[in-house]
Structures are given as C-alpha cells and as structure tokens.
Amino acid sequence: MTNVSTLTPIAGGLWTDGADPQLIGARRATGEIVFPVPDGDAAALVEPVALSRRGTLWSWTTQSFEPKWPYAGPQPFAPYLIGYVELPGEVIVETRIVDAEPADLRIGMPMIFAIIPFDAERSTYAFRPERAQ
C-alpha cells in the first residue's frame, strides 16, 4: 500500500497537514463557507476554515467514463464513486468516495475524510463510509 505522506498533494492548500488532516475552506464576509477556496476571491474571504472530518452522504453516482483532458487521471481508467458529502453547518463537498461499493451507499450515511493516492506521485482527498469501530 502506498504511503500517502510521501506523495505530493494534487493541489496546494486543499487540506491541513498532520495526523488528522482536514479540508481547508474559507468563510466569506457574508458568513458563507466555501470549498475549495476560489482563486482571485481574496477580498470577499475573511478567514480560512478547517472543515469537519465527518459528514453525511448527500448524493452519489458512479463515474463510469474517463473525464476529458485536462481532468484525466491515472491510466488505465477505472470507474470510481463520486458524490457530495454534507459537512453539517459548513458546506457540501464534491468528493471521491472510497472503500465502498454502490450497494453499500445510502443517502444520509456517516462519512469520514481521508487522503488517498491519486496516482504514483500525487495524493488527493476522498470520503469513505464511517463504519462502527
């Protein structure tokens, strides 16, 4: 298994470092929290916000076709789960879903944040079902 701490994040500033990383959002002057932090929107953003590591599955689907360039990922292409996870009181995040099969997923189920390999050199974020330990 790949050690994600040795991989380069797919983009800078998406999550915090450390043992329990969190996505980094931003609070607008209106109080709205956004993720990802939009480029060129600094004047409307008041402060960075470390987002919750836990949320609930809001919606999901299977990405069964290869995205077009420049969004292409690892080769050969393999279908993957993608969805929206609601971080209560914060924001709804578009994300890959890992460690699950379509039959496992239910709207409203608890999800937890994870850093995963994207390809041999880069890491990305995802959410996985939070199962009772």
C-alpha positions as CSV (number, residue, x, y, z in Angstrom):
1,M,0.0,0.0,0.0
2,T,1.3,3.5,-0.9
3,N,2.2,5.8,2.0
4,V,0.2,9.0,1.1
5,S,2.5,11.1,3.3
6,T,5.3,10.6,0.6
7,L,3.0,11.8,-2.2
8,T,2.6,15.4,-3.4
9,P,-0.9,16.8,-2.9
10,I,-2.8,17.1,-6.2
11,A,-3.1,20.9,-5.4
12,G,-1.8,23.1,-2.7
13,G,-3.9,24.4,0.2
14,L,-6.7,21.8,0.0
15,W,-6.1,20.2,3.4
16,T,-4.1,20.6,6.6
17,D,-1.0,18.6,7.5
18,G,-0.7,16.2,10.4
19,A,-2.2,13.0,11.8
20,D,-5.8,14.1,11.3
21,P,-5.9,16.3,8.2
22,Q,-8.9,18.5,7.4
23,L,-10.0,20.1,4.2
24,I,-9.4,23.9,4.2
25,G,-12.4,26.1,3.2
26,A,-12.9,29.8,3.6
27,R,-15.5,31.9,5.2
28,R,-16.8,34.8,3.1
29,A,-17.6,38.2,4.6
30,T,-21.3,37.1,4.4
31,G,-20.6,34.1,6.7
32,E,-20.9,31.6,3.9
33,I,-18.3,28.8,3.9
34,V,-16.9,27.7,0.6
35,F,-14.7,24.8,-0.6
36,P,-12.4,24.8,-2.5
37,V,-11.2,28.3,-1.9
38,P,-11.9,30.2,-5.1
39,D,-8.9,31.8,-6.9
40,G,-8.9,35.6,-7.1
41,D,-11.6,36.0,-4.4
42,A,-9.4,37.1,-1.6
43,A,-11.3,40.4,-1.0
44,A,-14.5,38.5,-0.2
45,L,-12.9,35.9,2.0
46,V,-12.4,36.7,5.7
47,E,-10.7,33.7,7.1
48,P,-9.6,30.1,6.3
49,V,-11.7,27.4,7.9
50,A,-10.6,23.9,8.8
51,L,-13.6,21.8,7.8
52,S,-15.1,18.9,9.7
53,R,-13.6,15.5,9.0
54,R,-17.1,13.9,9.4
55,G,-20.3,14.4,7.3
56,T,-23.2,12.6,5.7
57,L,-23.6,11.4,2.2
58,W,-25.9,13.8,0.4
59,S,-25.8,12.3,-3.1
60,W,-23.6,10.0,-5.2
61,T,-23.0,8.3,-8.6
62,T,-20.5,6.1,-10.4
63,Q,-18.1,7.9,-12.8
64,S,-18.1,5.2,-15.4
65,F,-16.4,7.1,-18.3
66,E,-13.0,8.8,-18.4
67,P,-13.0,12.5,-17.9
68,K,-11.8,14.6,-20.7
69,W,-8.4,16.4,-20.7
70,P,-7.2,18.3,-18.6
71,Y,-9.1,16.2,-15.9
72,A,-7.8,12.8,-16.9
73,G,-6.4,10.8,-14.1
74,P,-4.4,7.6,-13.7
75,Q,-4.2,5.1,-16.5
76,P,-5.7,2.7,-17.3
77,F,-9.0,4.4,-16.4
78,A,-11.1,2.5,-13.8
79,P,-14.7,3.6,-12.8
80,Y,-15.0,5.2,-9.4
81,L,-17.6,6.5,-7.0
82,I,-18.1,10.3,-6.7
83,G,-20.6,12.1,-4.5
84,Y,-21.4,15.0,-2.3
85,V,-20.8,14.9,1.4
86,E,-22.6,17.4,3.6
87,L,-20.4,18.8,6.4
88,P,-23.1,20.0,8.9
89,G,-23.2,23.7,9.3
90,E,-20.4,24.2,6.8
91,V,-20.6,23.2,3.2
92,I,-21.4,20.3,0.8
93,V,-18.2,18.9,-0.7
94,E,-17.8,17.2,-4.1
95,T,-15.6,14.2,-3.5
96,R,-14.4,10.8,-4.5
97,I,-15.9,8.0,-2.4
98,V,-13.6,5.1,-1.5
99,D,-13.7,1.8,0.4
100,A,-17.3,1.2,-0.7
101,E,-19.4,-0.4,-3.4
102,P,-22.5,1.2,-4.8
103,A,-24.7,-1.3,-2.9
104,D,-23.0,-0.1,0.4
105,L,-24.1,3.5,0.0
106,R,-27.2,5.2,1.5
107,I,-28.1,8.9,1.4
108,G,-27.5,10.2,4.9
109,M,-24.9,7.7,5.9
110,P,-22.0,8.9,8.0
111,M,-18.8,9.6,6.1
112,I,-15.2,10.4,7.1
113,F,-12.4,12.3,5.4
114,A,-9.4,10.5,4.0
115,I,-6.2,11.3,2.0
116,I,-5.7,8.7,-0.8
117,P,-3.3,8.1,-3.7
118,F,-4.4,9.8,-6.9
119,D,-1.5,8.3,-9.0
120,A,2.0,7.1,-8.4
121,E,3.2,10.7,-7.4
122,R,0.2,12.6,-6.1
123,S,-2.4,12.3,-3.4
124,T,-6.0,13.6,-3.3
125,Y,-8.8,13.8,-0.8
126,A,-11.8,11.5,-0.5
127,F,-14.5,10.4,1.9
128,R,-15.3,6.8,3.0
129,P,-18.2,5.4,4.9
130,E,-17.6,5.7,8.6
131,R,-18.2,2.3,10.0
132,A,-18.5,1.4,13.7
133,Q,-15.1,0.6,15.0
